[in-house]
Amino acid sequence: MGTLHQITLPLLNMLLYITLIMHSTISTSRVDLTLGFIHLPLNSSNLRHHKPYNLPLHKRYSFRHGVHKLWGHDYSSGVWQFEGQGYVPCGTSGVSIMQVFGSDPPHATTLMVRTYNGSLSYYRGPVLVQNIWDRWFYLNVIHDVEACNVKVYVDGVLVLEAPGRGGSSHYFKFGVYAQNDPSYYMESRWKGIRVLKKCS
C-alpha cells in the first residue's frame, strides 16, 4: 500500500504540474488588447445596412446564432477600437472586409483591410496575413485620432501601424465591399463584434 502511494503521488503531482503549465500557456497565449478601454453598447440603432437600391435587405444580410453574415458609433476624437472575429470563405477576393471610414480629401477612408487571393492586405498594398480563407480570426483595429495613427492586430499580433488620414468624423464598417478585381461571389462572416473607447 505504501509503495502504491509513493508512486501515485508523484504521478499526480506531475499531472497537476503539466495541467497548470498547459492552462497557463493557453490563458496567456492571446493578449487582451481591450484592457484600458470601456465597452460601448451596440444595438439596432448603431447598425447601418448598406445594400443596392434594387435588392431587399434579407438578400444581403443575415444575423443567426450571434454571427453577422454580411454598420456604428461616429467619433471625431479619442482612441477607438473595433474588435471582432471574422471569417472569409475561400474564393472571396478583391473586397474590403473592414474599414475605418472618414478622412481628409481626396480619400474617403483612414483604413481598409482587404482580402486578395486568400491574404489580408492594407488597401491593395502590403500583405498583413496570408492563408486567411476558411478560418475564424480575431481582428482588432485601434484608431488614435489625435496621434493620427491606426494599428491592426490579427489574432493578437500587431500586423500594421500606419498614419491616419485626418478627417473630422469616423466610424467602423465591416462586411464586404467590392474593390479592385472583385470575385463574382463575395462573403464575410462576423461574430463577437465590439466597439470600445479608451478611458481618458
Contacts in CASP RR format, 6 or more apart in sequence:
PFRMAT RR
TARGET T0000
AUTHOR 0000-0000-0000
METHOD contacts of the structure
MODEL  1
MGTLHQITLPLLNMLLYITLIMHSTISTSRVDLTLGFIHLPLNSSNLRHH
KPYNLPLHKRYSFRHGVHKLWGHDYSSGVWQFEGQGYVPCGTSGVSIMQV
FGSDPPHATTLMVRTYNGSLSYYRGPVLVQNIWDRWFYLNVIHDVEACNV
KVYVDGVLVLEAPGRGGSSHYFKFGVYAQNDPSYYMESRWKGIRVLKKCS
30 138 0 8 1.000
30 155 0 8 1.000
30 156 0 8 1.000
31 156 0 8 1.000
33 81 0 8 1.000
33 83 0 8 1.000
33 140 0 8 1.000
33 142 0 8 1.000
33 153 0 8 1.000
33 156 0 8 1.000
34 81 0 8 1.000
34 83 0 8 1.000
34 140 0 8 1.000
34 194 0 8 1.000
34 196 0 8 1.000
36 198 0 8 1.000
36 199 0 8 1.000
37 79 0 8 1.000
37 81 0 8 1.000
37 196 0 8 1.000
37 197 0 8 1.000
37 198 0 8 1.000
37 199 0 8 1.000
38 196 0 8 1.000
38 197 0 8 1.000
38 198 0 8 1.000
38 199 0 8 1.000
39 194 0 8 1.000
39 196 0 8 1.000
40 73 0 8 1.000
40 195 0 8 1.000
40 196 0 8 1.000
40 197 0 8 1.000
42 72 0 8 1.000
42 193 0 8 1.000
42 194 0 8 1.000
42 195 0 8 1.000
46 71 0 8 1.000
46 72 0 8 1.000
46 73 0 8 1.000
46 195 0 8 1.000
47 71 0 8 1.000
47 72 0 8 1.000
48 71 0 8 1.000
48 72 0 8 1.000
49 57 0 8 1.000
49 60 0 8 1.000
49 61 0 8 1.000
49 71 0 8 1.000
51 57 0 8 1.000
51 59 0 8 1.000
51 60 0 8 1.000
51 61 0 8 1.000
52 60 0 8 1.000
60 70 0 8 1.000
61 68 0 8 1.000
61 69 0 8 1.000
61 70 0 8 1.000
62 68 0 8 1.000
62 69 0 8 1.000
62 70 0 8 1.000
63 69 0 8 1.000
66 191 0 8 1.000
66 192 0 8 1.000
67 189 0 8 1.000
67 190 0 8 1.000
67 191 0 8 1.000
68 174 0 8 1.000
68 175 0 8 1.000
68 189 0 8 1.000
68 190 0 8 1.000
68 191 0 8 1.000
68 193 0 8 1.000
69 187 0 8 1.000
69 188 0 8 1.000
69 189 0 8 1.000
69 190 0 8 1.000
70 175 0 8 1.000
70 176 0 8 1.000
70 187 0 8 1.000
70 188 0 8 1.000
71 171 0 8 1.000
71 172 0 8 1.000
71 173 0 8 1.000
71 174 0 8 1.000
71 193 0 8 1.000
72 171 0 8 1.000
72 172 0 8 1.000
72 195 0 8 1.000
73 80 0 8 1.000
73 171 0 8 1.000
73 172 0 8 1.000
73 195 0 8 1.000
73 197 0 8 1.000
74 169 0 8 1.000
74 170 0 8 1.000
74 171 0 8 1.000
75 145 0 8 1.000
75 169 0 8 1.000
75 170 0 8 1.000
75 171 0 8 1.000
75 197 0 8 1.000
76 145 0 8 1.000
76 167 0 8 1.000
76 168 0 8 1.000
76 169 0 8 1.000
76 170 0 8 1.000
77 145 0 8 1.000
77 146 0 8 1.000
78 144 0 8 1.000
78 145 0 8 1.000
78 146 0 8 1.000
78 197 0 8 1.000
78 198 0 8 1.000
79 142 0 8 1.000
79 143 0 8 1.000
79 144 0 8 1.000
79 145 0 8 1.000
79 147 0 8 1.000
79 197 0 8 1.000
79 198 0 8 1.000
80 142 0 8 1.000
80 143 0 8 1.000
80 145 0 8 1.000
80 170 0 8 1.000
80 172 0 8 1.000
80 195 0 8 1.000
80 196 0 8 1.000
80 197 0 8 1.000
80 198 0 8 1.000
81 140 0 8 1.000
81 141 0 8 1.000
81 142 0 8 1.000
81 143 0 8 1.000
81 194 0 8 1.000
81 195 0 8 1.000
81 196 0 8 1.000
81 197 0 8 1.000
81 198 0 8 1.000
82 98 0 8 1.000
82 100 0 8 1.000
82 139 0 8 1.000
82 140 0 8 1.000
82 141 0 8 1.000
82 172 0 8 1.000
82 174 0 8 1.000
82 193 0 8 1.000
82 194 0 8 1.000
82 195 0 8 1.000
83 138 0 8 1.000
83 139 0 8 1.000
83 140 0 8 1.000
83 192 0 8 1.000
83 193 0 8 1.000
83 194 0 8 1.000
83 195 0 8 1.000
83 196 0 8 1.000
84 138 0 8 1.000
84 139 0 8 1.000
84 140 0 8 1.000
84 190 0 8 1.000
84 191 0 8 1.000
84 192 0 8 1.000
84 193 0 8 1.000
84 194 0 8 1.000
85 136 0 8 1.000
85 137 0 8 1.000
85 138 0 8 1.000
85 139 0 8 1.000
85 190 0 8 1.000
85 191 0 8 1.000
85 192 0 8 1.000
86 97 0 8 1.000
86 136 0 8 1.000
86 137 0 8 1.000
86 138 0 8 1.000
86 139 0 8 1.000
86 188 0 8 1.000
86 189 0 8 1.000
86 190 0 8 1.000
86 191 0 8 1.000
87 134 0 8 1.000
87 135 0 8 1.000
87 136 0 8 1.000
87 137 0 8 1.000
87 188 0 8 1.000
87 189 0 8 1.000
87 190 0 8 1.000
88 97 0 8 1.000
88 115 0 8 1.000
88 118 0 8 1.000
88 132 0 8 1.000
88 133 0 8 1.000
88 134 0 8 1.000
88 187 0 8 1.000
88 188 0 8 1.000
88 189 0 8 1.000
89 133 0 8 1.000
89 134 0 8 1.000
89 187 0 8 1.000
89 189 0 8 1.000
90 118 0 8 1.000
90 133 0 8 1.000
90 134 0 8 1.000
91 118 0 8 1.000
91 133 0 8 1.000
91 183 0 8 1.000
91 185 0 8 1.000
92 115 0 8 1.000
92 133 0 8 1.000
92 176 0 8 1.000
92 183 0 8 1.000
92 185 0 8 1.000
92 186 0 8 1.000
92 187 0 8 1.000
92 188 0 8 1.000
93 115 0 8 1.000
93 116 0 8 1.000
93 117 0 8 1.000
93 118 0 8 1.000
93 181 0 8 1.000
93 182 0 8 1.000
93 183 0 8 1.000
94 114 0 8 1.000
94 115 0 8 1.000
94 116 0 8 1.000
94 178 0 8 1.000
94 179 0 8 1.000
94 180 0 8 1.000
94 181 0 8 1.000
94 182 0 8 1.000
94 183 0 8 1.000
94 186 0 8 1.000
95 114 0 8 1.000
95 115 0 8 1.000
95 176 0 8 1.000
95 177 0 8 1.000
95 178 0 8 1.000
95 179 0 8 1.000
95 182 0 8 1.000
95 183 0 8 1.000
95 186 0 8 1.000
95 188 0 8 1.000
96 112 0 8 1.000
96 113 0 8 1.000
96 114 0 8 1.000
96 175 0 8 1.000
96 176 0 8 1.000
96 177 0 8 1.000
96 179 0 8 1.000
97 113 0 8 1.000
97 114 0 8 1.000
97 115 0 8 1.000
97 120 0 8 1.000
97 174 0 8 1.000
97 175 0 8 1.000
97 176 0 8 1.000
97 177 0 8 1.000
97 188 0 8 1.000
98 111 0 8 1.000
98 112 0 8 1.000
98 113 0 8 1.000
98 139 0 8 1.000
98 141 0 8 1.000
98 172 0 8 1.000
98 173 0 8 1.000
98 174 0 8 1.000
98 175 0 8 1.000
99 109 0 8 1.000
99 111 0 8 1.000
99 112 0 8 1.000
99 113 0 8 1.000
99 172 0 8 1.000
99 173 0 8 1.000
99 174 0 8 1.000
99 177 0 8 1.000
100 109 0 8 1.000
100 110 0 8 1.000
100 111 0 8 1.000
100 141 0 8 1.000
100 143 0 8 1.000
100 150 0 8 1.000
100 170 0 8 1.000
100 171 0 8 1.000
100 172 0 8 1.000
101 108 0 8 1.000
101 109 0 8 1.000
101 110 0 8 1.000
101 170 0 8 1.000
101 171 0 8 1.000
101 172 0 8 1.000
101 173 0 8 1.000
102 108 0 8 1.000
102 109 0 8 1.000
102 110 0 8 1.000
102 165 0 8 1.000
102 166 0 8 1.000
102 167 0 8 1.000
102 169 0 8 1.000
102 170 0 8 1.000
102 171 0 8 1.000
103 109 0 8 1.000
103 110 0 8 1.000
103 164 0 8 1.000
103 165 0 8 1.000
103 166 0 8 1.000
103 167 0 8 1.000
104 165 0 8 1.000
104 166 0 8 1.000
104 167 0 8 1.000
107 165 0 8 1.000
109 165 0 8 1.000
110 143 0 8 1.000
110 150 0 8 1.000
110 164 0 8 1.000
110 165 0 8 1.000
110 166 0 8 1.000
110 167 0 8 1.000
110 170 0 8 1.000
111 122 0 8 1.000
111 141 0 8 1.000
111 143 0 8 1.000
111 150 0 8 1.000
111 152 0 8 1.000
111 162 0 8 1.000
111 164 0 8 1.000
112 122 0 8 1.000
112 123 0 8 1.000
112 179 0 8 1.000
113 120 0 8 1.000
113 121 0 8 1.000
113 122 0 8 1.000
113 128 0 8 1.000
113 139 0 8 1.000
113 141 0 8 1.000
113 152 0 8 1.000
114 120 0 8 1.000
114 121 0 8 1.000
114 122 0 8 1.000
114 123 0 8 1.000
114 124 0 8 1.000
114 179 0 8 1.000
115 121 0 8 1.000
115 132 0 8 1.000
115 133 0 8 1.000
116 124 0 8 1.000
116 181 0 8 1.000
118 130 0 8 1.000
118 131 0 8 1.000
118 132 0 8 1.000
118 133 0 8 1.000
119 127 0 8 1.000
119 128 0 8 1.000
119 129 0 8 1.000
119 130 0 8 1.000
119 131 0 8 1.000
119 132 0 8 1.000
120 127 0 8 1.000
120 128 0 8 1.000
120 129 0 8 1.000
120 132 0 8 1.000
120 154 0 8 1.000
120 159 0 8 1.000
121 127 0 8 1.000
121 128 0 8 1.000
122 128 0 8 1.000
122 152 0 8 1.000
122 160 0 8 1.000
122 162 0 8 1.000
124 179 0 8 1.000
124 180 0 8 1.000
126 160 0 8 1.000
128 152 0 8 1.000
128 154 0 8 1.000
128 159 0 8 1.000
128 160 0 8 1.000
129 137 0 8 1.000
129 154 0 8 1.000
129 159 0 8 1.000
137 154 0 8 1.000
137 155 0 8 1.000
138 153 0 8 1.000
138 154 0 8 1.000
138 155 0 8 1.000
138 156 0 8 1.000
139 152 0 8 1.000
139 153 0 8 1.000
139 154 0 8 1.000
140 152 0 8 1.000
140 153 0 8 1.000
140 156 0 8 1.000
141 150 0 8 1.000
141 151 0 8 1.000
141 152 0 8 1.000
141 153 0 8 1.000
141 172 0 8 1.000
142 150 0 8 1.000
142 151 0 8 1.000
142 153 0 8 1.000
143 149 0 8 1.000
143 150 0 8 1.000
143 164 0 8 1.000
143 170 0 8 1.000
144 150 0 8 1.000
145 166 0 8 1.000
145 170 0 8 1.000
148 163 0 8 1.000
148 164 0 8 1.000
148 166 0 8 1.000
149 161 0 8 1.000
149 162 0 8 1.000
149 163 0 8 1.000
149 164 0 8 1.000
150 160 0 8 1.000
150 161 0 8 1.000
150 162 0 8 1.000
150 163 0 8 1.000
150 164 0 8 1.000
151 158 0 8 1.000
151 160 0 8 1.000
151 161 0 8 1.000
152 158 0 8 1.000
152 159 0 8 1.000
152 160 0 8 1.000
152 161 0 8 1.000
152 162 0 8 1.000
153 159 0 8 1.000
172 195 0 8 1.000
174 188 0 8 1.000
174 190 0 8 1.000
174 193 0 8 1.000
175 188 0 8 1.000
175 190 0 8 1.000
176 186 0 8 1.000
176 187 0 8 1.000
176 188 0 8 1.000
178 186 0 8 1.000
END
